[in-house]
Amino acid sequence: MDVSHLSPEEQERLLKLLKEKDARVRYNKLSYFEPYAWQEDLGNATGEHKQISAMCANQIGKSTAGAFVTACHLTGKYPEGWKGHKFKKPIYAWASGVSNDTTRDIVQTELFGLAEDASAWGTGMVPLDDIGEATRRRGATGNTYDSVMVRHHDPDTGKPNGWSRIGFKSYEMGEEKFFGRPVDWIWLDEQPPTNIYTQCITRTVATDGYVMCTFTPEDGVTPMVHQFMNDPQPGQLLLTATWDDAPHLNEDTKEQLLAQYPPHERKLRSEGIPVFGSGLVFPVAADEISVEPFAIPESWGRIAAIDFGWDHPTAVVWVAYNQETDTIYVYDCYRERQQTSIVVSAAIQARGSWIPVAWPKDGLQTRDGINLAQQYRDQGVAMLPEWFTNPPTIGEKMGTVSVEGGIMDILQRMETGRFKVFSHLHEWFLEYTQYHRKDGKIVALNDDLMSATRYAAMSTRFSQRGGHIGDGYNMTGELPVQNFVYT
């Protein structure tokens, strides 16, 4: 701009006006923000949905979108054409990230400005004039805040009508930090653990409030992701956004970004599609396989399986097999740490000493000079004569011990309604919802009941009908084949 023709006084006045304009834009981002179409959809989604998950590609402004919607609710300043819910009164809100650092550096920064720069306070989505008292987090370094007060305005009149409050949390704090008073609005930036997401839903029940999650599914198909993708409940919405939904990413930029990622991550980064090989081993909602307990007909075969443990729990699972419908029912389980074979054997026999028990090859390991399987046999448990294998295929004399083969068989059963679990088995379902993969491999942690389930489900060819048949075994481990159901 050529200002040489202006007098010094006029130049000074123009410079002052330009600075004021810059300040209005810099410290009132919400008024000048022009959301992309998908970001606008995110805000409008609260008109009909209480739980919204925005599963997005990287670098498309998902945290900015989360801050935009959150700032609208905190201030009551909704843009023209807003079709989402409008809070008419001040609200109590939470915002959370993965760690304390990411919550400060991303969530807090998007809402209020860069923490380490005092002059940047108010350059986030919440206008500077609407920011009230901020409480620093005890023990935290720098400008890390525990909560901030935000002036709220009546959406109809635009007049101030009180103060909203937003508290900052992080997943690393643990589930206990998500207990407390009812909350009107919760923004979760990145995938939360299942227990924390459940607590957030609980916190919004009394207020008829909202939970919004903005994330790239780097943790794969978690229970939350699975439900929103495959089994959305009333009031839930999955919104997706890719690089094509972000106008600031031109084709050259997309190509450069894509080249930085390994091939197996490219759909995750560019389209927000979960990476195959990560997330849940069984991406099937617990409700889909849960059934109320019922009396099991004597005509159904039964079998149990044990996963030996000491420092990690010994686990036993009992299965009933309906041969007519080819359906497996998990109807009982046992899981205890540091229990001797005598104690575990008593628990097994109490559930039916006639039920055969499958066991893995590590049952050949010896304790006190006697292998584990024989120790249980000596206590009267009907251990199968040989260690567990999957059913042999045609031409095989003996099946394999492939874990993936058993997993895929069970998964196919779940997807076709041929695998059910009695609903009262809370320990079983807790393991089930945490049984996951990392980099394509099953994480061998807290998987004891899952392993026992696989042994039992893949051993139904040895299941026995009804307790009236007899013990089924002599104590030498001989298997009276005629008494067993082969499938």
Secondary structure as a PSIPRED ss2 file (coil, helix, strand):
# PSIPRED VFORMAT (PSIPRED V4.0)

   1 M C   1.000  0.000  0.000
   2 D C   1.000  0.000  0.000
   3 V C   1.000  0.000  0.000
   4 S C   1.000  0.000  0.000
   5 H C   1.000  0.000  0.000
   6 L C   1.000  0.000  0.000
   7 S C   1.000  0.000  0.000
   8 P H   0.000  1.000  0.000
   9 E H   0.000  1.000  0.000
  10 E H   0.000  1.000  0.000
  11 Q H   0.000  1.000  0.000
  12 E H   0.000  1.000  0.000
  13 R H   0.000  1.000  0.000
  14 L H   0.000  1.000  0.000
  15 L H   0.000  1.000  0.000
  16 K H   0.000  1.000  0.000
  17 L H   0.000  1.000  0.000
  18 L H   0.000  1.000  0.000
  19 K H   0.000  1.000  0.000
  20 E H   0.000  1.000  0.000
  21 K H   0.000  1.000  0.000
  22 D H   0.000  1.000  0.000
  23 A H   0.000  1.000  0.000
  24 R H   0.000  1.000  0.000
  25 V H   0.000  1.000  0.000
  26 R H   0.000  1.000  0.000
  27 Y C   1.000  0.000  0.000
  28 N C   1.000  0.000  0.000
  29 K H   0.000  1.000  0.000
  30 L H   0.000  1.000  0.000
  31 S H   0.000  1.000  0.000
  32 Y H   0.000  1.000  0.000
  33 F C   1.000  0.000  0.000
  34 E C   1.000  0.000  0.000
  35 P C   1.000  0.000  0.000
  36 Y C   1.000  0.000  0.000
  37 A H   0.000  1.000  0.000
  38 W H   0.000  1.000  0.000
  39 Q H   0.000  1.000  0.000
  40 E H   0.000  1.000  0.000
  41 D H   0.000  1.000  0.000
  42 L H   0.000  1.000  0.000
  43 G H   0.000  1.000  0.000
  44 N H   0.000  1.000  0.000
  45 A H   0.000  1.000  0.000
  46 T H   0.000  1.000  0.000
  47 G H   0.000  1.000  0.000
  48 E C   1.000  0.000  0.000
  49 H C   1.000  0.000  0.000
  50 K C   1.000  0.000  0.000
  51 Q E   0.000  0.000  1.000
  52 I E   0.000  0.000  1.000
  53 S E   0.000  0.000  1.000
  54 A E   0.000  0.000  1.000
  55 M E   0.000  0.000  1.000
  56 C E   0.000  0.000  1.000
  57 A C   1.000  0.000  0.000
  58 N C   1.000  0.000  0.000
  59 Q C   1.000  0.000  0.000
  60 I C   1.000  0.000  0.000
  61 G C   1.000  0.000  0.000
  62 K H   0.000  1.000  0.000
  63 S H   0.000  1.000  0.000
  64 T H   0.000  1.000  0.000
  65 A H   0.000  1.000  0.000
  66 G H   0.000  1.000  0.000
  67 A H   0.000  1.000  0.000
  68 F H   0.000  1.000  0.000
  69 V H   0.000  1.000  0.000
  70 T H   0.000  1.000  0.000
  71 A H   0.000  1.000  0.000
  72 C H   0.000  1.000  0.000
  73 H H   0.000  1.000  0.000
  74 L H   0.000  1.000  0.000
  75 T H   0.000  1.000  0.000
  76 G C   1.000  0.000  0.000
  77 K C   1.000  0.000  0.000
  78 Y C   1.000  0.000  0.000
  79 P C   1.000  0.000  0.000
  80 E C   1.000  0.000  0.000
  81 G C   1.000  0.000  0.000
  82 W C   1.000  0.000  0.000
  83 K C   1.000  0.000  0.000
  84 G C   1.000  0.000  0.000
  85 H C   1.000  0.000  0.000
  86 K C   1.000  0.000  0.000
  87 F C   1.000  0.000  0.000
  88 K C   1.000  0.000  0.000
  89 K C   1.000  0.000  0.000
  90 P C   1.000  0.000  0.000
  91 I C   1.000  0.000  0.000
  92 Y E   0.000  0.000  1.000
  93 A E   0.000  0.000  1.000
  94 W E   0.000  0.000  1.000
  95 A E   0.000  0.000  1.000
  96 S E   0.000  0.000  1.000
  97 G E   0.000  0.000  1.000
  98 V C   1.000  0.000  0.000
  99 S C   1.000  0.000  0.000
 100 N H   0.000  1.000  0.000
 101 D H   0.000  1.000  0.000
 102 T H   0.000  1.000  0.000
 103 T H   0.000  1.000  0.000
 104 R H   0.000  1.000  0.000
 105 D H   0.000  1.000  0.000
 106 I H   0.000  1.000  0.000
 107 V H   0.000  1.000  0.000
 108 Q H   0.000  1.000  0.000
 109 T H   0.000  1.000  0.000
 110 E H   0.000  1.000  0.000
 111 L H   0.000  1.000  0.000
 112 F H   0.000  1.000  0.000
 113 G C   1.000  0.000  0.000
 114 L C   1.000  0.000  0.000
 115 A C   1.000  0.000  0.000
 116 E C   1.000  0.000  0.000
 117 D C   1.000  0.000  0.000
 118 A H   0.000  1.000  0.000
 119 S H   0.000  1.000  0.000
 120 A H   0.000  1.000  0.000
 121 W C   1.000  0.000  0.000
 122 G C   1.000  0.000  0.000
 123 T C   1.000  0.000  0.000
 124 G C   1.000  0.000  0.000
 125 M C   1.000  0.000  0.000
 126 V C   1.000  0.000  0.000
 127 P C   1.000  0.000  0.000
 128 L H   0.000  1.000  0.000
 129 D H   0.000  1.000  0.000
 130 D H   0.000  1.000  0.000
 131 I E   0.000  0.000  1.000
 132 G E   0.000  0.000  1.000
 133 E E   0.000  0.000  1.000
 134 A E   0.000  0.000  1.000
 135 T E   0.000  0.000  1.000
 136 R E   0.000  0.000  1.000
 137 R C   1.000  0.000  0.000
 138 R C   1.000  0.000  0.000
 139 G C   1.000  0.000  0.000
 140 A C   1.000  0.000  0.000
 141 T C   1.000  0.000  0.000
 142 G C   1.000  0.000  0.000
 143 N C   1.000  0.000  0.000
 144 T C   1.000  0.000  0.000
 145 Y E   0.000  0.000  1.000
 146 D E   0.000  0.000  1.000
 147 S E   0.000  0.000  1.000
 148 V E   0.000  0.000  1.000
 149 M E   0.000  0.000  1.000
 150 V E   0.000  0.000  1.000
 151 R E   0.000  0.000  1.000
 152 H E   0.000  0.000  1.000
 153 H E   0.000  0.000  1.000
 154 D C   1.000  0.000  0.000
 155 P C   1.000  0.000  0.000
 156 D C   1.000  0.000  0.000
 157 T C   1.000  0.000  0.000
 158 G C   1.000  0.000  0.000
 159 K C   1.000  0.000  0.000
 160 P E   0.000  0.000  1.000
 161 N E   0.000  0.000  1.000
 162 G E   0.000  0.000  1.000
 163 W E   0.000  0.000  1.000
 164 S E   0.000  0.000  1.000
 165 R E   0.000  0.000  1.000
 166 I E   0.000  0.000  1.000
 167 G E   0.000  0.000  1.000
 168 F E   0.000  0.000  1.000
 169 K E   0.000  0.000  1.000
 170 S E   0.000  0.000  1.000
 171 Y H   0.000  1.000  0.000
 172 E H   0.000  1.000  0.000
 173 M H   0.000  1.000  0.000
 174 G C   1.000  0.000  0.000
 175 E H   0.000  1.000  0.000
 176 E H   0.000  1.000  0.000
 177 K H   0.000  1.000  0.000
 178 F H   0.000  1.000  0.000
 179 F C   1.000  0.000  0.000
 180 G C   1.000  0.000  0.000
 181 R C   1.000  0.000  0.000
 182 P C   1.000  0.000  0.000
 183 V C   1.000  0.000  0.000
 184 D C   1.000  0.000  0.000
 185 W E   0.000  0.000  1.000
 186 I E   0.000  0.000  1.000
 187 W E   0.000  0.000  1.000
 188 L E   0.000  0.000  1.000
 189 D E   0.000  0.000  1.000
 190 E C   1.000  0.000  0.000
 191 Q C   1.000  0.000  0.000
 192 P C   1.000  0.000  0.000
 193 P C   1.000  0.000  0.000
 194 T H   0.000  1.000  0.000
 195 N H   0.000  1.000  0.000
 196 I H   0.000  1.000  0.000
 197 Y H   0.000  1.000  0.000
 198 T H   0.000  1.000  0.000
 199 Q H   0.000  1.000  0.000
 200 C H   0.000  1.000  0.000
 201 I H   0.000  1.000  0.000
 202 T H   0.000  1.000  0.000
 203 R H   0.000  1.000  0.000
 204 T C   1.000  0.000  0.000
 205 V C   1.000  0.000  0.000
 206 A C   1.000  0.000  0.000
 207 T C   1.000  0.000  0.000
 208 D C   1.000  0.000  0.000
 209 G C   1.000  0.000  0.000
 210 Y E   0.000  0.000  1.000
 211 V E   0.000  0.000  1.000
 212 M E   0.000  0.000  1.000
 213 C E   0.000  0.000  1.000
 214 T E   0.000  0.000  1.000
 215 F E   0.000  0.000  1.000
 216 T C   1.000  0.000  0.000
 217 P C   1.000  0.000  0.000
 218 E C   1.000  0.000  0.000
 219 D C   1.000  0.000  0.000
 220 G C   1.000  0.000  0.000
 221 V E   0.000  0.000  1.000
 222 T C   1.000  0.000  0.000
 223 P H   0.000  1.000  0.000
 224 M H   0.000  1.000  0.000
 225 V H   0.000  1.000  0.000
 226 H H   0.000  1.000  0.000
 227 Q H   0.000  1.000  0.000
 228 F H   0.000  1.000  0.000
 229 M H   0.000  1.000  0.000
 230 N H   0.000  1.000  0.000
 231 D C   1.000  0.000  0.000
 232 P C   1.000  0.000  0.000
 233 Q C   1.000  0.000  0.000
 234 P C   1.000  0.000  0.000
 235 G C   1.000  0.000  0.000
 236 Q E   0.000  0.000  1.000
 237 L E   0.000  0.000  1.000
 238 L E   0.000  0.000  1.000
 239 L E   0.000  0.000  1.000
 240 T E   0.000  0.000  1.000
 241 A E   0.000  0.000  1.000
 242 T C   1.000  0.000  0.000
 243 W H   0.000  1.000  0.000
 244 D H   0.000  1.000  0.000
 245 D H   0.000  1.000  0.000
 246 A C   1.000  0.000  0.000
 247 P C   1.000  0.000  0.000
 248 H C   1.000  0.000  0.000
 249 L C   1.000  0.000  0.000
 250 N C   1.000  0.000  0.000
 251 E H   0.000  1.000  0.000
 252 D H   0.000  1.000  0.000
 253 T H   0.000  1.000  0.000
 254 K H   0.000  1.000  0.000
 255 E H   0.000  1.000  0.000
 256 Q H   0.000  1.000  0.000
 257 L H   0.000  1.000  0.000
 258 L H   0.000  1.000  0.000
 259 A H   0.000  1.000  0.000
 260 Q H   0.000  1.000  0.000
 261 Y C   1.000  0.000  0.000
 262 P C   1.000  0.000  0.000
 263 P H   0.000  1.000  0.000
 264 H H   0.000  1.000  0.000
 265 E H   0.000  1.000  0.000
 266 R H   0.000  1.000  0.000
 267 K H   0.000  1.000  0.000
 268 L H   0.000  1.000  0.000
 269 R H   0.000  1.000  0.000
 270 S H   0.000  1.000  0.000
 271 E H   0.000  1.000  0.000
 272 G C   1.000  0.000  0.000
 273 I C   1.000  0.000  0.000
 274 P C   1.000  0.000  0.000
 275 V C   1.000  0.000  0.000
 276 F C   1.000  0.000  0.000
 277 G C   1.000  0.000  0.000
 278 S C   1.000  0.000  0.000
 279 G E   0.000  0.000  1.000
 280 L E   0.000  0.000  1.000
 281 V C   1.000  0.000  0.000
 282 F C   1.000  0.000  0.000
 283 P C   1.000  0.000  0.000
 284 V C   1.000  0.000  0.000
 285 A C   1.000  0.000  0.000
 286 A H   0.000  1.000  0.000
 287 D H   0.000  1.000  0.000
 288 E H   0.000  1.000  0.000
 289 I H   0.000  1.000  0.000
 290 S E   0.000  0.000  1.000
 291 V E   0.000  0.000  1.000
 292 E C   1.000  0.000  0.000
 293 P C   1.000  0.000  0.000
 294 F C   1.000  0.000  0.000
 295 A C   1.000  0.000  0.000
 296 I C   1.000  0.000  0.000
 297 P C   1.000  0.000  0.000
 298 E C   1.000  0.000  0.000
 299 S C   1.000  0.000  0.000
 300 W C   1.000  0.000  0.000
 301 G E   0.000  0.000  1.000
 302 R E   0.000  0.000  1.000
 303 I E   0.000  0.000  1.000
 304 A E   0.000  0.000  1.000
 305 A E   0.000  0.000  1.000
 306 I E   0.000  0.000  1.000
 307 D E   0.000  0.000  1.000
 308 F C   1.000  0.000  0.000
 309 G C   1.000  0.000  0.000
 310 W C   1.000  0.000  0.000
 311 D C   1.000  0.000  0.000
 312 H C   1.000  0.000  0.000
 313 P C   1.000  0.000  0.000
 314 T E   0.000  0.000  1.000
 315 A E   0.000  0.000  1.000
 316 V E   0.000  0.000  1.000
 317 V E   0.000  0.000  1.000
 318 W E   0.000  0.000  1.000
 319 V E   0.000  0.000  1.000
 320 A E   0.000  0.000  1.000
 321 Y E   0.000  0.000  1.000
 322 N E   0.000  0.000  1.000
 323 Q C   1.000  0.000  0.000
 324 E C   1.000  0.000  0.000
 325 T C   1.000  0.000  0.000
 326 D C   1.000  0.000  0.000
 327 T E   0.000  0.000  1.000
 328 I E   0.000  0.000  1.000
 329 Y E   0.000  0.000  1.000
 330 V E   0.000  0.000  1.000
 331 Y E   0.000  0.000  1.000
 332 D E   0.000  0.000  1.000
 333 C E   0.000  0.000  1.000
 334 Y E   0.000  0.000  1.000
 335 R E   0.000  0.000  1.000
 336 E E   0.000  0.000  1.000
 337 R C   1.000  0.000  0.000
 338 Q C   1.000  0.000  0.000
 339 Q C   1.000  0.000  0.000
 340 T C   1.000  0.000  0.000
 341 S H   0.000  1.000  0.000
 342 I H   0.000  1.000  0.000
 343 V H   0.000  1.000  0.000
 344 V H   0.000  1.000  0.000
 345 S H   0.000  1.000  0.000
 346 A H   0.000  1.000  0.000
 347 A H   0.000  1.000  0.000
 348 I H   0.000  1.000  0.000
 349 Q H   0.000  1.000  0.000
 350 A H   0.000  1.000  0.000
 351 R C   1.000  0.000  0.000
 352 G C   1.000  0.000  0.000
 353 S C   1.000  0.000  0.000
 354 W C   1.000  0.000  0.000
 355 I C   1.000  0.000  0.000
 356 P C   1.000  0.000  0.000
 357 V E   0.000  0.000  1.000
 358 A E   0.000  0.000  1.000
 359 W C   1.000  0.000  0.000
 360 P C   1.000  0.000  0.000
 361 K H   0.000  1.000  0.000
 362 D H   0.000  1.000  0.000
 363 G H   0.000  1.000  0.000
 364 L H   0.000  1.000  0.000
 365 Q C   1.000  0.000  0.000
 366 T E   0.000  0.000  1.000
 367 R E   0.000  0.000  1.000
 368 D C   1.000  0.000  0.000
 369 G C   1.000  0.000  0.000
 370 I E   0.000  0.000  1.000
 371 N E   0.000  0.000  1.000
 372 L H   0.000  1.000  0.000
 373 A H   0.000  1.000  0.000
 374 Q H   0.000  1.000  0.000
 375 Q H   0.000  1.000  0.000
 376 Y H   0.000  1.000  0.000
 377 R H   0.000  1.000  0.000
 378 D H   0.000  1.000  0.000
 379 Q C   1.000  0.000  0.000
 380 G C   1.000  0.000  0.000
 381 V C   1.000  0.000  0.000
 382 A C   1.000  0.000  0.000
 383 M E   0.000  0.000  1.000
 384 L C   1.000  0.000  0.000
 385 P C   1.000  0.000  0.000
 386 E C   1.000  0.000  0.000
 387 W C   1.000  0.000  0.000
 388 F C   1.000  0.000  0.000
 389 T C   1.000  0.000  0.000
 390 N C   1.000  0.000  0.000
 391 P C   1.000  0.000  0.000
 392 P C   1.000  0.000  0.000
 393 T C   1.000  0.000  0.000
 394 I C   1.000  0.000  0.000
 395 G C   1.000  0.000  0.000
 396 E C   1.000  0.000  0.000
 397 K C   1.000  0.000  0.000
 398 M C   1.000  0.000  0.000
 399 G C   1.000  0.000  0.000
 400 T C   1.000  0.000  0.000
 401 V C   1.000  0.000  0.000
 402 S C   1.000  0.000  0.000
 403 V H   0.000  1.000  0.000
 404 E H   0.000  1.000  0.000
 405 G H   0.000  1.000  0.000
 406 G H   0.000  1.000  0.000
 407 I H   0.000  1.000  0.000
 408 M H   0.000  1.000  0.000
 409 D H   0.000  1.000  0.000
 410 I H   0.000  1.000  0.000
 411 L H   0.000  1.000  0.000
 412 Q H   0.000  1.000  0.000
 413 R H   0.000  1.000  0.000
 414 M H   0.000  1.000  0.000
 415 E H   0.000  1.000  0.000
 416 T C   1.000  0.000  0.000
 417 G C   1.000  0.000  0.000
 418 R C   1.000  0.000  0.000
 419 F E   0.000  0.000  1.000
 420 K E   0.000  0.000  1.000
 421 V E   0.000  0.000  1.000
 422 F E   0.000  0.000  1.000
 423 S C   1.000  0.000  0.000
 424 H C   1.000  0.000  0.000
 425 L C   1.000  0.000  0.000
 426 H H   0.000  1.000  0.000
 427 E H   0.000  1.000  0.000
 428 W H   0.000  1.000  0.000
 429 F H   0.000  1.000  0.000
 430 L H   0.000  1.000  0.000
 431 E H   0.000  1.000  0.000
 432 Y H   0.000  1.000  0.000
 433 T H   0.000  1.000  0.000
 434 Q H   0.000  1.000  0.000
 435 Y C   1.000  0.000  0.000
 436 H E   0.000  0.000  1.000
 437 R E   0.000  0.000  1.000
 438 K E   0.000  0.000  1.000
 439 D C   1.000  0.000  0.000
 440 G C   1.000  0.000  0.000
 441 K E   0.000  0.000  1.000
 442 I E   0.000  0.000  1.000
 443 V C   1.000  0.000  0.000
 444 A C   1.000  0.000  0.000
 445 L C   1.000  0.000  0.000
 446 N C   1.000  0.000  0.000
 447 D C   1.000  0.000  0.000
 448 D H   0.000  1.000  0.000
 449 L H   0.000  1.000  0.000
 450 M H   0.000  1.000  0.000
 451 S H   0.000  1.000  0.000
 452 A H   0.000  1.000  0.000
 453 T H   0.000  1.000  0.000
 454 R H   0.000  1.000  0.000
 455 Y H   0.000  1.000  0.000
 456 A H   0.000  1.000  0.000
 457 A H   0.000  1.000  0.000
 458 M C   1.000  0.000  0.000
 459 S C   1.000  0.000  0.000
 460 T H   0.000  1.000  0.000
 461 R H   0.000  1.000  0.000
 462 F H   0.000  1.000  0.000
 463 S E   0.000  0.000  1.000
 464 Q E   0.000  0.000  1.000
 465 R E   0.000  0.000  1.000
 466 G C   1.000  0.000  0.000
 467 G H   0.000  1.000  0.000
 468 H H   0.000  1.000  0.000
 469 I H   0.000  1.000  0.000
 470 G C   1.000  0.000  0.000
 471 D C   1.000  0.000  0.000
 472 G C   1.000  0.000  0.000
 473 Y C   1.000  0.000  0.000
 474 N C   1.000  0.000  0.000
 475 M C   1.000  0.000  0.000
 476 T C   1.000  0.000  0.000
 477 G C   1.000  0.000  0.000
 478 E C   1.000  0.000  0.000
 479 L C   1.000  0.000  0.000
 480 P C   1.000  0.000  0.000
 481 V H   0.000  1.000  0.000
 482 Q H   0.000  1.000  0.000
 483 N H   0.000  1.000  0.000
 484 F E   0.000  0.000  1.000
 485 V E   0.000  0.000  1.000
 486 Y C   1.000  0.000  0.000
 487 T C   1.000  0.000  0.000
